[in-house]
Amino acid sequence: MNQKSTLISILRIGTTTLLAGVLSYVYHPLMLQFMSVETFGEFSSMLGVFNILGVLTAGIGLFLMPKIAQQRENAHDIV
């Protein structure tokens, strides 16, 4: 991967992260207008649980990726 494609990838990730943050700040007040306080509390709680699960699965994926890549490299050596 050359420097230009690396820079483009970093900018793409940064832009999508920024966009997700902005949309979150817009989305939550809008949903609060359409939901009761109790329903919004349940919604926020479930969203928090899913965010925690997302972090856990991302961590597991980042842990397993190098292991799987190493296994694939070793498989090519055997053949």
Order of alpha helices (4+ residues) and beta strands (2+ residues): alpha-alpha
